[in-house]
Amino acid sequence: MDFYLQPALLAAPPPMEISEAEYLSLLDARKVLNAAFSFEENFDLLVGNYIEIENSALSLTTATMARQLYEYDEMFELTSEMNRRAVNFLCTARLFVDQIRQRIRACGGDSIAIKKHLCEAYDAAFEYRFMEALRNHVQHSGSAIHGLSFGGNWQPPRARERRVYSLSASTHKRLLELDPKFKDSVLEECPDKVDFMQAMRSYVSALSTIHDFARASIGPNTSAARVAFEDAIKRYEDFSATSSLGLTAYSSVKSNQVDKVAIFLNWDDVRIKLSKRNHPLNNLSKTVISSVP
């Protein structure tokens, strides 16, 4: 028996013979599902770090409102916290952009189309180009956020019904100019101060659109890969009348070597959960987060 299904357990139930084609199909399905999981995980990390920056901005705004934190050392600590969040975000953005074509290719998708979408997003918006250049700057030269400003305004202005506090995080062109490797064409576009939060939201929206396109492009392949696993699990359960816990596909063609593929779907259930919770963020650049109803 060269190819078979059997749980990897002590005193395992009997093996079920399968064909070489079935084994290779399960091997390919595993590769597709692994790549699809990494694809969703990378985007989940990106969105998670974006959420942390927004949460920090709201938290720091509340702290400055309640405690009047305006001394130099206090502002340094606040800026430092925002920079830590920014670095985390920019690193996961780099991870997402650098790996997306590889993941899509491994899923049998069109990586050339993904490259085209990335190039189009870069050409379409200053904010995208700025965040890409800023990412390289942070990795090799300096910080992302150079200044914070806080303030409160009465709304509506005449009625003065409520005072709305907000935070502004800015990146200063004069400091970026000190980095000889910062992209000249992007510097030429920069105003004296770039609104980091607004640029970040626009960037996340663009990456979300690319992710959504990529997800749709590999959808048929990931569905087929999952079905291959589901069918193997059901067939073995029907064959053995036992649980499929630990089910593994084995190949014993090579002498003194047994290749195997673990057949289970718990980790792919997580991929599906990630895909459901990370919906498209197309209008993020036009969205304002507020605790005021």
C-alpha positions, 0 to 999 in steps of 0.5 A, a space after each residue: 500500500 503506497 498511498 493511504 489515509 490513517 490517523 497518526 495515533 497509537 493503535 490507530 484505526 485501519 488505513 484506507 488506500 488512496 491513489 497517487 493522484 488523490 495523495 498529490 491532490 491533498 498535498 496541493 490542497 495543503 499548500 493552497 490552504 497554508 498560503 491562504 491562511 498566511 495571506 489572511 493572517 498578514 492582513 489581519 496583522 495590518 488591520 490590528 496594528 491600524 486599530 491600535 493606532 486609532 485606539 492610542 489616538 483616542 486614549 491620548 486625546 482623553 488623557 490630555 483633555 482630563 490631565 492637561 498634559 502639555 509639558 515637554 517630557 509629557 509630550 515626548 512620551 505621548 509622541 513616543 507611544 504614537 511612534 511605537 504604534 506607527 512603526 508596528 503598523 508600517 512593518 506589517 504593511 511592509 509584510 503584507 505588500 512584500 508577501 501578497 504576490 507570493 501568497 497569491 501565486 502559491 494559491 494558484 492566483 494571478 500574481 501579475 494582476 496583483 502587481 498591477 493593482 499595487 502599481 495602480 494604487 501607488 500611482 493614484 494617491 499621494 498618501 499611498 506613495 508617502 506611506 511607502 516612502 515613510 516606511 523605508 525612512 522608518 526602517 533605515 533612518 528616523 521616526 514616522 511622527 514628529 509632532 502631536 497637537 491637541 485641542 478642543 472646539 465648541 460645537 456648534 460654534 455659536 450654541 457651544 453645546 459640547 466641546 470636541 477634543 481631537 488629536 493631530 499627528 504630523 510628519 514634518 517635511 523638513 525632518 524628512 529632508 535630512 534623510 538623503 535616501 528619502 524618495 525625492 519625487 515624494 518629498 516634492 509632493 509633501 506639504 510642510 506637515 503631512 497629516 499622518 493619521 489621514 495618510 494612514 487611513 487612505 493607505 489602509 483603504 488602498 491596501 484593503 481594496 487590493 486584499 479584497 481583489 486578491 481574496 476574490 481571485 483565489 476564492 475558487 482555489 481555496 474552496 476547492 482545496 478545502 473541499 478536498 480535505 472535507 471529502 477525505 475526512 468524510 470518506 475515511 470516517 465512513 470507511 473506518 466508522 471512527 473519528 478522523 482525529 489525527 488523520 494523515 495522508 501517507 506516501 511510502 513510495 520512497 524506500 525508507 521514507 514516508 511522506 505525509 500530509 496532515 488532514 484537518 481543518 481547525 486552522 482553516 476555520 481560523 482563516 475563514 473567521 479572519 476573512 469574515 471579520 476583516 471586511 473591505 475598508 474602502 471608505 476609511 479615508 473619509 471616516 472620522 472616529 469619535 466617541 460623541 454620538 
